[in-house]
Amino acid sequence: MAEVGPKWRDDTRGHVDLMIAEFSEVLKLTSRDGVTVHRDIPYGPHERQHLDVFLPTGNVMAPPVVLFVHGGAFVSGHRNRSEQIYSNVLCYLAQRGIAAVNVGYRLATHAAYPGATLDIAAAVDWARAHAHEYGWNPDRVFLMSHSAGAAHAGSYAYDPAFSSAGRPPLAGMIVVSGRVRIDNLAENPNAKRVEQYYGTDASRFEGYSPVHHINRDSVATFVAWAEFENPLIDVYCAELVFRLAEAKRKSPPMMWLPGHNHTSAIAHIGTSDDLLGKAIVNFVTNPR
């Protein structure tokens, strides 16, 4: 982390792969005791519309449930990027008494905007419909997202075209290093990938951006980002915090992660570096 952080932007894709490999090795050493896992459950007909359920072992009465949405620059990524990532996030939550769901969704190669957001909506509906089966509280459903996953989850959480379609409100939204504004700017190394999902008409990008839809009634949100981010992601996370604070007249809970990079921000959860994990659990316990 210390070596690649200052030069993160020189090779974002290569550094992502490096961090996945390195943190997968670290996470092999962590305990997964106290967690029951149900894998590869379909919530829709497409092969990407599958999810994994992580439950606290033992007598936990009607816990909240967090649905995690992975990143991948719109055209790649998987809910199980490795055997350890991103299940590290779900295991961490389940070990602390929170039910967790690892959500897959269609990529730009399968469906253009708003296909992935519709998948998130279907996964949330699935979580509510199966609450009795798995024991979680259907009124305490949270979304958690990373990178491009925050574009999809954020549209569901904030855009009334998706979030108010006859559905109960979310209990909260957690954004970690999220691309919550849509752009195809030259400084964005994934600009062409953005265009594969959203198209090339940049005049539409403002309306597609989760930050555009923030208002005083937006769901309670926790925002975190790393010192060394993919270009503009730190700017957009800061914008999300500002817009939430401006609309609600109070600042949302947030965390800036010194020394961390875009991938370690999520891959380190479950290691001895526990500050972000504790803050997320605190937010799920007390969304505000």
Buried (B, 14 or more C-beta within 10 A) or exposed (E): BEEBBEEBBEEBEEBBEBBBEBBBEBBEEBEBEBBEBEEEBEBBEBEBBBBBBBBBEEEBEBBBBBBBBBBBBBBBBBBBBBEBBBBBBBBBBBBBBBBBBBBBBBBBEBBBBBBBBBBBBBBBBBBBEBBEEBBBBBEBBBBBBBBBBBBBBBBBBBBEEBBEEEBEEBBBBBBBBBBBBBBBEEEBBBBEBBBBBBBEEBEEBEEBBBBBBBEEEBBBBBBBBBBBBBBBBBEBBBBBBBBBBEBBEEEBBBBBBEEBBBBBBBBBBBBEBEEBBEBBBEBBEEBE
